[in-house]
Amino acid sequence: MEIATNILAIALAFIMFALGLGLTGNDFLRVKNQPKDFFVGFISQIILLPVTAFVLVIIWPISPELAIGVMIIAAAPGGVTSNILTSLARGDVALSISLTAIISLLSVITVPIIIVKSLGFFGLENVAQNISLTSMAITMFVIVTVPVIVGMIFRKFAANAAIKFEPIAKNISIVLFIIVLLGVILKHKDNIVPYFIDAGPITLVLNVIMMVVAFYVAKLFGTGTAQKKCIAIECGLQNGTLAIFVGETFFNAEAFIIPAAIYSLIMYVTSLIFIFIVRNLN
């Protein structure tokens, strides 16, 4: 069974549905009510993260295909588990939910643009010719945006059922993510070690740099401690399932997919270390 055409698409759609179950109108109004904190987090993830990744892949001695794989994970929105880890860090969970929701919805535009532009820069025009910006956006809209909207509609018209099912759905999402990650590792097991050697260091550096940079950018703009924790975690935890889905669906080649899988393994370790360091900051 192909991950891209079966389990992966279903898993990603369910994960985004689970995200939608937890959203209300207030999560989007927070842009108006908490503009500074939101825009610091928004700019950090939408602009600073891809720019940092771009600089790294230029100076790092890796293949163009692996470089695109790094850009795919950098372009992905925050993962749904960022909300849970923000809570563990005693960060601003409400801000985390807003950032995850809005950036996830915008990813149908931002991810295709970043990837297509990166393909041209790294001289992979032959690959770019087979990828339509419009088709990528439409595919992501169907798999990412529609399930979120369905989840929100369910929450709106069946609030009690949605509230009861939401924690179950999040647990299922975690299990699905693990299945997807294991599936990728098993599928590419013959080359996972050499690719890990090539892509592991750069994904680790990207992850650590972004959490540190996001934390201090938030500090520079005067956000509160809880908000700094949230923004750092949002920039460190990416939606690995979405990144793997993009790699499998549009490229179906190991070099484009492995960086997302490696990052997905690394990010939880670094995030837990970060939480241990900042949890008691006031």
Number of C-alpha atoms within 10 A of each C-alpha: 6 10 19 19 12 10 17 26 22 15 24 25 23 22 28 28 26 27 26 24 28 22 20 14 10 12 19 16 12 17 18 10 12 11 12 15 23 21 15 21 31 21 12 24 27 21 14 19 25 23 16 17 25 20 11 19 23 12 8 14 12 14 14 19 21 21 25 27 30 29 28 27 35 36 27 30 29 29 25 24 23 26 25 16 22 27 19 14 24 20 28 20 21 16 25 28 25 24 28 24 24 16 19 25 20 15 23 23 18 18 26 24 16 19 22 20 11 20 21 14 12 15 12 15 14 10 14 18 11 10 17 13 15 13 12 19 18 16 14 23 18 14 22 25 23 17 22 27 18 16 22 23 17 18 21 15 10 11 15 11 12 22 14 11 15 19 14 12 19 22 14 16 23 15 13 20 21 15 16 24 22 14 16 22 18 11 14 17 11 10 13 20 13 10 17 17 10 17 26 19 14 22 27 16 12 23 25 19 18 25 26 15 18 27 23 16 19 24 16 11 12 14 19 15 19 20 26 27 30 33 34 29 34 32 29 29 29 27 24 28 26 31 29 29 25 28 24 20 18 17 18 14 14 19 23 26 28 28 32 33 25 23 26 24 16 18 21 16 10 18 23 16 12 19 20 12 11 17 19 9 12 9
